[in-house]
């Protein structure tokens, strides 16, 4: 193998490594976005649950006052 072949192999290996690093970074960002969205959905569901409970407790209090 000549010098140019060695250089081509090195460049090819470097390109593959960079490509894997970019793919890994993209996957990590995607996972983080998914996690944040899931957390937001949970918090929204909890807030809706708490609001419904407060409304029901209020209505129950009105019924008991009569």
N, C-alpha and C positions, 0 to 999 in steps of 0.2 A: 504494500500500500504506500502510496506517495503522500506527501505533505498535504496536498489538496483533498485527498480522500479522508485523511485524518480530520482535517478542518471541517469537512462536510458532515462527518459523523458527529463531531463535537457540537456543531451548530444544530444538527437534527436532535440530538439528545437534549440540548438546552431548550429548544423550541417545545419539545414534548413536556419537559419539566415545567416550563412556564404555562403551558396549556393546562396541565393538571392543577397547578396552583390557582389559576384563574377559575377553573371549574370548582375547586374546593371552596374558594372565596365566595363564588356565586351561590353555592349550596348553603354555606353558613348564613349568608344574608337572607336567603329565601327561608331558611329555618327560623331565623330570628323574626322575620316578618310574620310568619305563620304563628309563632308563639305569641307575639304581641296582639295579633288579631284574635286569637283564642282567649287570651286574658281579657281583652275588651268585651268579648261576647259574654264571658262569665260574669264580669262586673255589671254589665247591662242586665243580665238575667237576675242577678242578686238584687239590683236596684228595683227592678220591676216586682220581684217577690216582696221586698220590703214595703214598697208602695201599696201593693195589694193588701198586705197584712195590716198596714196602718189604716187603710180605708175600711177594711172589714172590722177592725177593732173599734173604729169610730162609729160605724153603723151599729155595732153591738151595744156600744155605750148609749146611743140614742134610744135603742129599743128598751134597754134596762131602765132608763129614766122615766119612761111612760108608765 
